[in-house]
Amino acid sequence: VHLQASGGGSVQPGGSLRLSCAASGSVESINSQGWYRQAPGKQRELVARITRRGGTTNYGDSVKGRFTISRDNAKNTVYLQMNSLKPEDTAVYYCIAVVTGLVWWGQGTLVTVSS
């Protein structure tokens, strides 16, 4: 499975960004896709995840109510809509895909929230 992330950038506090992650390869074997992030000096943490079948979602506590994950299976793409961004959301965001218990990681995309 190959994952291609896009959509990072810089935004002011309170602003919005949308990340995309397109999967290719053995996409039919993907159980779920999502995003993790890692801020400088901090551990990597779950942002959001969505199952490929059924669309069940789960979110990290720090983003609940502000971020929304969605999927387009026809495009094998998962989206992360990030609203009401805060400086503490600044991090490298990594797209992931879970395939029969194994986690595949895409390249990171930097999100910077700063005034």
C-alpha positions in Angstrom: 0.0 0.0 0.0 1.3 3.4 -1.0 -0.1 6.6 0.7 0.2 10.1 -0.7 -0.7 12.9 1.6 -1.3 16.5 0.6 -2.8 19.7 1.9 -0.5 20.8 4.7 0.5 24.4 5.1 0.4 27.5 7.3 -2.7 29.0 8.8 -3.6 31.5 11.4 -5.3 30.5 14.7 -9.0 29.9 14.1 -8.4 29.0 10.5 -9.1 25.8 8.5 -7.1 23.3 6.4 -8.0 20.1 4.7 -5.6 17.2 4.4 -6.0 14.4 1.8 -4.5 11.0 1.7 -4.8 8.9 -1.4 -4.0 5.2 -1.2 -2.8 3.0 -4.0 -1.8 -0.6 -4.4 -3.7 -3.3 -2.5 -6.4 -0.9 -1.4 -9.0 -3.7 -1.0 -7.0 -5.0 1.9 -7.2 -1.7 3.9 -9.3 -2.0 7.1 -9.0 1.6 8.1 -7.2 4.9 7.3 -6.4 7.9 9.2 -4.0 10.4 10.6 -1.5 10.6 13.3 0.6 13.7 14.2 3.8 14.5 15.9 4.7 17.9 17.4 8.3 18.9 18.2 9.4 17.2 21.4 6.2 15.2 21.7 5.1 11.7 21.1 3.1 10.7 18.0 -0.6 10.7 18.7 -3.8 9.6 17.0 -5.7 12.4 15.3 -8.5 10.5 13.6 -9.3 7.2 12.0 -12.1 5.8 9.8 -12.9 2.3 8.8 -13.1 1.5 5.1 -16.3 -0.4 5.4 -19.0 1.1 7.6 -17.2 4.4 8.1 -16.8 4.1 11.8 -14.7 7.0 13.1 -12.6 7.7 16.2 -10.8 10.9 17.2 -8.1 12.0 19.5 -9.5 13.9 22.5 -7.7 17.1 21.6 -9.4 17.4 18.2 -12.9 16.2 18.9 -15.5 18.7 17.7 -13.0 20.5 15.5 -11.7 18.0 13.1 -13.7 15.7 10.8 -12.5 12.7 8.9 -14.3 11.4 5.9 -13.6 9.0 3.0 -14.3 8.5 -0.6 -13.7 4.8 -1.4 -14.2 5.4 -5.1 -11.1 7.6 -5.0 -9.4 5.5 -2.3 -8.9 8.8 -0.5 -9.4 10.0 3.1 -9.9 13.6 4.1 -9.3 15.4 7.3 -11.1 18.7 7.6 -9.5 20.8 10.4 -11.4 23.7 11.7 -10.8 26.1 14.6 -7.1 25.4 14.4 -4.9 26.2 17.4 -1.2 26.8 17.7 -1.0 23.4 19.6 -2.2 21.7 16.4 1.1 22.5 14.8 2.7 19.2 13.9 3.8 16.9 11.1 0.7 14.9 10.2 1.1 11.4 9.0 -1.4 9.5 6.9 -1.8 5.8 7.9 -3.5 2.7 6.6 -4.2 -0.4 8.7 -4.0 -3.6 6.7 -4.8 -6.8 8.7 -3.2 -5.4 11.8 -0.2 -3.8 10.2 0.1 -0.1 10.0 1.4 1.5 6.8 2.7 5.1 7.1 2.7 7.8 4.4 5.1 10.7 4.3 4.3 13.5 6.7 2.8 16.8 5.8 3.6 19.9 8.0 0.7 21.9 9.5 1.7 25.2 11.1 -0.7 27.3 13.1 0.7 30.6 13.9 -0.2 34.3 13.9 
